[in-house]
Amino acid sequence: MKWMITKYLLTAAVVVVVSEVAKRNDKLGALLVALPMVTILSMIWLHLENQPLEKIANHAWYTFWYVIPTLPMFLIFPVIVPRIGFWWSLLVSILITIGFFWIFAAFVRLWGIELNPAG
């Protein structure tokens, strides 16, 4: 139980620190968020929990492919937020990201890369 609490506290601390930095400096906050800190922490947790190296390598592999269809959201959101407000922009960005994901997953399936999280 201590291990689980430690994981939660360290992971939460990363999010809190980054959001506090972002309040003070947009560019530095964005740079920190762009770093794959959650992925790195996840791989560390998997390793410390004696997960097979293949599982950790798969985690990194799929993370790469899942990041690509999320990137348009970071271009769309700043364009639409002044027009329709924060919450609607966030919702639209999320829906567009889901659409991009399914299109991207169908595209990379042509090369044998299966991204369906349920399959």
ChimeraX attribute file (.defattr): number of C-alpha atoms within 10 A of each C-alpha:
attribute: neighborCount
match mode: 1-to-1
recipient: residues
	/A:1	6
	/A:2	7
	/A:3	10
	/A:4	9
	/A:5	10
	/A:6	11
	/A:7	15
	/A:8	11
	/A:9	11
	/A:10	12
	/A:11	15
	/A:12	12
	/A:13	12
	/A:14	16
	/A:15	15
	/A:16	12
	/A:17	12
	/A:18	16
	/A:19	17
	/A:20	12
	/A:21	16
	/A:22	17
	/A:23	10
	/A:24	10
	/A:25	12
	/A:26	11
	/A:27	11
	/A:28	14
	/A:29	17
	/A:30	14
	/A:31	12
	/A:32	17
	/A:33	16
	/A:34	9
	/A:35	10
	/A:36	11
	/A:37	14
	/A:38	14
	/A:39	14
	/A:40	12
	/A:41	15
	/A:42	17
	/A:43	19
	/A:44	14
	/A:45	16
	/A:46	16
	/A:47	14
	/A:48	9
	/A:49	10
	/A:50	9
	/A:51	13
	/A:52	10
	/A:53	12
	/A:54	9
	/A:55	13
	/A:56	16
	/A:57	12
	/A:58	11
	/A:59	15
	/A:60	16
	/A:61	11
	/A:62	14
	/A:63	14
	/A:64	12
	/A:65	17
	/A:66	16
	/A:67	10
	/A:68	12
	/A:69	19
	/A:70	18
	/A:71	12
	/A:72	13
	/A:73	20
	/A:74	11
	/A:75	11
	/A:76	16
	/A:77	19
	/A:78	14
	/A:79	12
	/A:80	16
	/A:81	16
	/A:82	10
	/A:83	10
	/A:84	12
	/A:85	11
	/A:86	14
	/A:87	10
	/A:88	14
	/A:89	20
	/A:90	18
	/A:91	12
	/A:92	18
	/A:93	22
	/A:94	15
	/A:95	13
	/A:96	16
	/A:97	19
	/A:98	15
	/A:99	14
	/A:100	18
	/A:101	20
	/A:102	13
	/A:103	13
	/A:104	16
	/A:105	18
	/A:106	15
	/A:107	13
	/A:108	13
	/A:109	13
	/A:110	9
	/A:111	8
	/A:112	8
	/A:113	13
	/A:114	15
	/A:115	18
	/A:116	11
	/A:117	7
	/A:118	4
	/A:119	5
